[in-house]
Amino acid sequence: MAVAGNAGRAREEKPAAPSSPEGPTSAEKENEEDEFEVSARAAAAAALELDELVGGDADIAYEQELRRDPYQVKVWLAYLKSRAKAKPAIRFVIYERAVRSLPGSYKLWRLYLLERVALCERTAGPPSGPEAAPLYSATNSAFERCLVHLSRMPEIWRMNLKFLQQQQLLTRVRRTFDAALRALAVTQHELLWPEMMDYVKSCGVPETAVCLYRRWIMIEPERTDEFALYLSSIGRYDEAASYLAAVASDSTITTASGRTRHELWLELCKLVAAHPESIHSMRVEDILRSGIARFSDAVASLWCSLASHYVRMGLLAKARDIYEEAVSSVSTIRDLAVVYEAYAAFEEAVVAQLLQEQQQASPEAAAAAAKDIDFAIARLERLTERRPLLISSCKLRQNPHNVHEWLARAELVQDDNKKVVETFTEAVATVKADQAVGRLGVLWIAFARFYEAHGDLENAAKVFERAVQATYRTIDDLASVWCEAVEMHLRHGLFKEALRLVRLAISSSRKGQDTKGAQGRLFRSVKLWSLAADVEEMFGSIETVRACYDKMFQLKVITPQLVINYAHYLEERRYYEESFRVYERGVAAFHWPHVNAIWLMYLTKFVSRYRSTKLERARELFQQATAEVPPKYAKNLFLLYAKLEETYGLAKHALAIYSAATKAVLPEDKLDMFCVYIARTSELFGVARTRKIFEEAIETLPSNDVRNVCMRYAAVEKSLGEIDRARAIFQHAAHLCDPSRDQEFWDAWRELEVAYGNEDTFKDMLRIKRSVIAQYSQVHHNVAELTASEVPKPLPADPVKEAAAQLAKEDEERQQVLRREEALQEQLRFQQKQQAEMQELEQAEAEFQELQRSRRQAATLASLQADAPLFVSASTFEGAHLGYAFKHGPQGLGYYLDEGQVGKGFIEAREKSLLGRSRPGGSGSSENAPSGSRRQDEEMEIDIND
């Protein structure tokens, strides 16, 4: 059944369509047919059956609802969703009915157009093919009808442009794009331009792209650099340079690409330098020089670009001038290196080109070109030779006040005297004292020494005359120039002129005291006054020397060394008392520690001069010197004072001085001072007088030094035979000596006890040693416990950093376990060490017991006769017999030789002797009883030594 009947029935109930917001269009006026008629014709054209248009009860429900109210977008969308699996033609009929009813619905039109575009893309073959052409045409028509109602929607325009671009309809794309720009607001144009320009550039029609770019940059000037790059890519370099120059010069434009004006200028410079023959609208050199002036970090590349520009134009001489200007104007070594390498490569290329032309030319032309080749090679060699000077010039352009660089430049041209003079002249005229890097005086001195080295003393003197009038930053610079001028005249034997100059220097300084520069403060220069004093001593009179030194005292520019020199000068001329008065003035002028050298020299000279004749005066001087001497300098003065008393005075005074010295010197010097004190006391008054000094040293010195003093004190007492006193000293110092470190102390005590002690004293020594070991072990235990206990508590957990806190806590626990293990290992090592020391003590005690037993046996054997009997019969105990023990043995009751008193060896020797004299197998007497037949009986021993 056809759709016409159904359409006829629906025509009677068709509601009035709402008017468009913009009013009826021409297309709407031409088409008076309703939606049902359109649907009917579409269905008839597609030969669709009614069953295909209306699939079931759901579709009938949608149709009835739409018949009642066709202006519900949701109903149309639900209807389309229910027919999602229908043929495209059926869905398009529904879409056509929907957009007829709702021509202003963006959602319906967009879904409709997307389905049509998707169907076109799925269709095989090109857009102009027999199968795809109707679909593409219908879709284009749908886009046109949609844009009649939705001309303000930029997304629809973008979809239409993209669909047309797929069909490669460039003219239609361009016209549609123009229509879109006219229809859309200016603020929405930015949504279309980028895609449109990408398409136009890909089409390969530069003129169209250029026209569109010109329109685009009118509303988006920030795209100008992009336009310039495109122009450059299509070979329109002149126009590209113009646009680049415009955007680089306009500070109000921020490029969309994010490139800075600096980068744009560099791009412009590279462009005009690379294509000089294409640039006509602007002067290339002006652009490049403007870039050189603007951008200091690209100076080298811009200079090279400018030179390359003239090279491409064939103007080699102009290019060479540009290179020369570049190497003479760049201010960094990096830029100079770049320009120099380019310059050298240019000259090498010129030489290579001339050689190639010579090889290809005729003999006559080759001979004429040889001169050009030689000249080009000479230029290249000259450039190579100038390299150090170019570097020097570059450094001086960085800082023309660099004294060191001026001196280095003078060394570079030292083979040419004229250039050396020019360099120094320029240097002293350029360098400003307040900005100088280095000392300006060194520059003037080097200038004068150059003339001096060439024998031109007149010009050297003139240089010094100019130098002393120059401005200097410090007094020392000016004083150095004056001193060098004087020394130059001294080197050449011009002594009177040297004396005149030095007097002029110190007199001019006094006249210029009111000025603020270095000239007015020159009188404070110690260096100048020292030289003046030396010159006066050599060539002046004693009166001028005195006047010079007196003036130094007056101006307070004298030094301790100058005081000593002045006194020595007077001493050489036998003005002894006057020299001593100079020392007195020096002592009054200076304080400690500067006065130390003066006092030492003064006291030494005074003692060597007067010896014992003025002993009281010498004592007063020493007392004055030692009254306020700092501990650092006291040692030498007290030793000198004590030596005076030992040589010319009283010994008890010397010892009193030594005693005072032990209190006045530094703590680290007190031990040495006590050693000297003890040695001198022992030599002067005997060893016995040193006991009080030793005791004082033990009370005064720190514990480290007390150990050494006690050992020496004990050695002294041992040498005097005072063993008990020596032992008491060892006992006093024992608590200061850790057996693990001070083994020498304990060895000395052990030797004392072995040599002179007894069992009790040796045991006391061992007991004290054990207590000291326990004392120091307790210290070690406390340290271990302290290490284990002083573990920092973890910080409270932070909710934000809970994981980090947990990791830190775990790490802290691991560290605590490690510290505990280290403490346990340290304790174990100490216990092992203590055990080894205890074993050593037990071994030493056993050795001592064995030594004592050996001594007793030796004493007993010395008292016995060599033929002492083995057994002496006795029915009762008759008292102790030396070497014998009363007991009941193999021979009966009596006295037997005691092995503990006489030793086993003596008994065996006696047995062998008796067996040798007896008959074999005989019964023998009680003395000859064999030792093998003895039985173990109870015995009673008496040790006479207990």
Buried (B, 14 or more C-beta within 10 A) or exposed (E): EEBBEBBEEBEEEBEEBEEEEEEEBEEBEEEEEBBBBBBBBBBEEBEBEEEBBBBEEEBEEBBEBBBEEBEBBEBBBBBBEBBEEBEBBBBBBBBBBBBBBBBEBBEBBBBBBEBBBEBBEEBEEEBEEEEBBEBBEBBBEBBEBBBBBBBBBBEBBBBBBBBBBEBEBBEBBBEBBEBBBEBBEEEBBEBBBBBBBEBBBEBEEBEBBBEBBEBBBEEBBBBBBBBBBBBBEBEBBBBBBBBBBBBBEEEEBBBBEEBEBBBBBBBBBBBBBBBBEBBEEBEBBEBBBBBBEBBEEBBBBBBBBBBBBBBBEEBBEBBBEBBBBBBEBBBBBEBBBBBBEBBBEBBBEBBEEBBEBBEEEEEEEBEEBEEBBEEBBEBBEEBEEEBEEBBBBBBBBEBBBBBBBBBBBBEBBEEEEEBBBEBBEBBBEBBEBEEBEBBBBBBBBBBBBBBBEEEBBEBBBEBBEBBBEBEBBBBBBBBBBBBBBBBBBBEBEBEEBBBBBBBBBBEBBEEBEEEEBBBBBBBBBBBBBBBBBBBBBEBBEEEBBBEBBEBBBEBEBBBBEBBBBBBBBBBEEEBBEBBBEBBBBBBEBBEEEEBBBBBBBBBEBBBEBBEEEBBEEBBEBBEEBBEEBEBEBBBBBBBBBBBBBBEBBEBEBBBEBBBBBBEBBBEEBBBBBBBBBBEBBBEEEEBEEBBEBBEBBBEBBEEEBBBBBBBBBBBBBBEEEBBEBBBEBBBBBBEBBBBBEBEEBBEBBBEBBBEBBEEEBBBBBBEBBBEBBEEBBEEBBEEBEEBBEEEEEBEEEEEEEEEEBEEBEEEBEEEEEEBBEEBEEBBEEBEEBBEEBBEEBEEBBEEBEEEBBEEBBEEBBEEBEEEBBBBBEBEEEEEBBEBBBBBEBBBEBBBBBBBBBBBEEBBEEBBEEBEEEBEEEEEBEBBBBEBEEEEEEEEEEBEEEE
